[in-house]
Amino acid sequence: MKKSIMILGVHHLDNPNNGDMYKFHSGNVESEKRQAEIKELIMSLKKFNPTKIALELDTEINEKINIDYTNFLKGTFLLTTNEKHQIGFKLAKELGLNKLHCVNWNKVESHVPNILQWASENKCALWDELSKELAQDALETQDYLNNHTIKEFILKINQDEFAIKNHQFYMKLALISDGSNPIGAQWVSKYWYYRNMIIYKNLVDLFESNEDRILLIIGTAHVHLLKQFFNENGEYHVEDTIRYLI
């Protein structure tokens, strides 16, 4: 029996200023309509019956997050509109879990170039092309969200073709160079791949037995790589997220 993990790609419900190039707006997450949609999503995810829920939050704040979660269970903590609270906290409560797990790593390293800053300061035809393509995709995806439920949108962004297209952006980004300086390859390998590899390691560390079933709630851009890492490990069963959403 292999250890089981389900990787749920999500958008950031609270539209944080986190450096993402494009954000998707869910409207008023606290409205009766959106709250009903989130409840529908949670009941679908509950069918996976995870023994642990992992969140895209830095490991350093794990203790704080669980203090917040404990207070939420007591009725003394008011949830924000971010997906960690709206999906993670609410699902954990529904399942009767006593804690959540922060597995993210996201740090600025001096040896890794800031590709967004470089792109804003330098003329680059490939970057212009990628930015235009990404902007068009974002418009189409936002239009879909505007006209569908949260669950329907989460279903869409967890399709394999959506995850692959996300990953292809990073593969093209890796080709950006500043003369002889392969700035794109440096950023993709030393930040993006490294970050996902650390998240993968943190998730592996959560497994205590083959009975564990871990649900990871994370930005959809991470889905392709994390599934790849777990599949290639060979000791884990990567659950089909889609079958719990349809």
N, C-alpha and C positions, 0 to 999 in steps of 0.2 A: 504493500500500500504506500503510495507516494504522498508526501506532504502537499497540501492543496493551498493555492493562492489565487485570489481573484483581483485583477487590477481594473479599477473603475476610473476611467478618464472623465474628468469634470471640467466645467468652466468655473471661474471664480465669481460666485454669486454677488459679492459685494463690490466688484470692480475696483480692486485695490491698486494703489500706485506702486506696483512691484517690478516695473521694468519691462513687462510684456509689451510687445509692439502693438498688439491689438487686443481689445477687451470686448467681451460680449455682455450686453446689458439685458438683464432679466426683468427689467421694470421694477415694480414694487414687490420685493420678495415677501414682505410681511402682509400683502393683501390676502384676502380670503381665498381668492382663486389660486395664487401661487402657493400658498400654504397647503391647500388641498392637493396640488400637484406634487409637492415635496413629500407629502404623506403617502401618496400613491407610489412614488419612487422608493421610499423607505420600505413599504410593505413588499415590494418586489425584491429588494435586496435582502430582506429578512429571510427569504426562501433559501438563500445560500447558507444560512445559519453559521456565520463566522464565529470562531472562538475568540478572535482578536480583531480589532480594527486599527489600522495604521493610517496616520495622517501626514500630509505634506507640510509639516511644521518642524522646525529645527530641533534636533535632539536635546539641545541645551534647555529648552523650555518645557520638557516633558513633565517635570514636577508641577510647574505652574498650571499647565493645561489640565492636569488631573485634579488639582485643587478646584479649578473652575468647574470641572465635570462633577466632582463630588457635591459642590454647592448647587449645581444645576439639579442634581437628583434630590437635593433637599428643598429645592424651590427658592433658593436665595441668589441664584445667578441668572441674569437676563441675557439670553442668547443674542449675539450680533447676527447680521445677515450673511456672514461668510459660510461657505459650504462645510467647513470643519464643524461648525456648530449646527447648522441647519440639517445636514445629512449625518455627519459623524456622531455628534452628541445624541441626536434624536434616535438614530438607529441603535447605538450602544444601549441607551435606556430601554428601548423596545425589546432588546435581546437579553436584558438583565446583566450586562457586563459591568464590572466594577472599575474598569479603567480603560484608557486609550493609550496609543503608542505613537510618539513622534519619531519620524524616521528621516526627515529631510536634512540635507547638507547644502548650504548655499553661501559661499564665502568669496570675498574678493581676494585673489592671490596676486602678488606683485609680479610674478613671472608670466601671468596670463594677460594678453592684450585685451583692451576694452574695444570690442569690434563695433559696437553701436556708436561709441564716441569717435572712433576712427572714421566710420562711414559718414558721420555728420560733418567731418572736417576735410574729407577728401572726395574727389570725384571718382566714381567707380561705376562703370556701365553695368556690371553684373549685379551690384547692389541695387541700382536703380530698377533693373529688370525684376529682381526678386521682390523688392518692396512693392512694385506695382502689382505683381501677381498675388502677393499676400494680401494687399489691400482689397483686391477684387474678391478673393476667396472669403475674406472677413465680412464684406458686405453681404454676400450671398448667405453665409452662415448666420449672420445676424437677422437677416430677413426670415430665415427658417425658424429661428428662436422666437421672433415676434409673432409668429403664426402657429406655434405648436406649444404643447405642454412641456414642462421641465423634463418629465420622463421621456417624452418623444425626442427631445433635443439630446438628452444624454444617450439615448439609443443611437441616434445618428452619429454622434462624435466618438462612439465606441466601435463603429464598423471598421473592419480591417483596412478598407480603402482610405478612410479618413486618417487613421493612424499612420499609414504608409506615406500618404501625401504630406503629412506633418513632418515625417522623418526625412523625406526627400528635400525639404527646405534646408535642413541642416547639412545634408550632403552637398548641396549646391553652395551653401554658405562657406563650406570648407575650401572652396576653390578660389575665394577672394585672396588676393595677394597685394602687397605693397612693394612692388619691384621684386627683389629677391627674398623679401620677407613674407613667408606664408602665413599671414595673420589669421586668415580664416581657418586653416588647418590647426593652428595653435589653439584658437579659441574653442573649436569643436572638440578637439581631443583632450586638451588640458583643463577645460571647464565643463563642457556639456557632457561628454562621455564620462569624465571623472565623477561629476556630480551624480549621474545616474548609477554608476558603479558603486558609489558609497551608499546610495539609497538601497540598492540591491543587497549589499552586505548587511546593512542595518535590518532589513527585512528578514534575511536568513537568520540573523541572530535572535529573532523573535520566536522562531520555531523551537519548541521544547520537546515535541513528540510528533509522530506521524498522525496523531489525532487532531493536531492544530489545523484550523481552516482560517486563513488570514485574508481579510479584505483590505486592500489599499485604496484610499481615496486620494487622487492626485490629478494635477493638470494633465490634460489629454496629450500634450506634446511629449510626455514621458512614456506613454503607453507602449510604443513600438519597441524601444530599447529594453525596457524592463521585462516585457514578455520574452524578448530574444534572450536576455541573460538567464532567465529562469528555465526556458526551454532547453538552452544549450548546457545548463548544469546537469540535466538528466535525472535529478533526484526529486523533481517537483512536478506536480500536475497543475498546469495553468488553466484555470476554469474558463469556460466559454461565457464571458460576461453577457453576451447578447441573449442567451437563452433565459436569463433571469429578468430581462427587460421587455420581452415580447409577450 
